[in-house]
Amino acid sequence: MAQTKPYPGTQAVLRAVSLLKVFTDQRPEWGLTELTQEVGLNKTTTFRLLTALESEGMITRNNQSDAYQLGPAIVMLGGRALRSNDLRSISRPELKALVASVGETASLELLTGHEMLILDEISGGHVMSGGQTIGTRWPAYATSTGKVMLASLDWDEVESILPQPLAAITPKTITSMDMLHRALDQVRVQGFAVVDEELEMGLRAVAAPLYDFDGDVAGVISLAGPTLRLTDQRLPAITELVLSAARRISVQLGAQPD
């Protein structure tokens, strides 16, 4: 899929955004030299951008380590984005109902680039329920939600989005594009996706698409938990619960009821 070209004069904005995106749950702090190398800019440009972001509260500097972190302004903007998201507010009651029915972790996710972003999540009643943090990103090809989103795209678009070769996250991760192609065909036919230990050993998840008024996939919900609780015997009933919840959310988003 062709990307929109930036308007002239927006280079500094795009570079500043690229700096902000480097900060993750796994790497919340960066030194100036490391940041410079990561984003491919020279040190002077990187420092100038960081200074501007720091002045607006989007970046802060640790006085002890002299490393940079995301600032309070980012937290404030993130909170506003979550509160203003209709998809999240519509989906949340259904996520809560799924958790109440099954006792495992339910999530709402969106495709961003080649990764799935957790937009909302309700943790299950068990200590080990496969839960993650809102804002966490996972490779789309290794998740049930990601397979649902990828199945909604043309194969050419899937190939352009995903990094190749596909990295093996666990011994069960699909790393062959041919195998992924077949897996996505199956998702299209059955209308949902299941992953067994492809993202994490011992973790199983089932996901279903959310459709908007145009019939496009607006997001995906999933239910995830340990394989010892999401057994083969329970999976059909759990899948139907997830599908039913997805259909109700889709109707609220304007999709035609089945």
GIFEN-V89715 format. One record per pair of residues at least 24 apart in sequence whose C-alpha atoms are under 6 Angstrom apart, sorted by sequence separation. I is the first residue (numbers start at 1). J is the second residue. If there is no record, write none. Layout:
i->I j->J
i->I j->J
//
This chain:
i->105 j->129
i->115 j->139
i->116 j->140
i->202 j->226
i->203 j->227
i->99 j->124
i->104 j->129
i->115 j->140
i->173 j->198
i->202 j->227
i->105 j->131
i->114 j->140
i->172 j->198
i->170 j->198
i->116 j->146
i->151 j->184
i->208 j->243
i->31 j->67
i->210 j->246
i->30 j->67
i->29 j->67
i->30 j->68
i->29 j->68
i->211 j->250
i->29 j->69
i->210 j->250
i->212 j->253
i->213 j->254
i->212 j->254
i->213 j->255
i->212 j->255
i->211 j->255
i->148 j->193
i->114 j->161
i->114 j->162
i->144 j->193
i->144 j->194
i->144 j->195
i->142 j->198
i->142 j->199
i->144 j->206
i->145 j->207
i->144 j->207
i->145 j->220
i->130 j->224
i->130 j->225
i->129 j->225
i->110 j->219
i->109 j->219
i->109 j->220
i->108 j->220
i->108 j->221
i->107 j->221
i->107 j->222
i->106 j->222
i->106 j->223
i->105 j->223
i->105 j->224
i->104 j->225
i->94 j->245
i->1 j->157
//
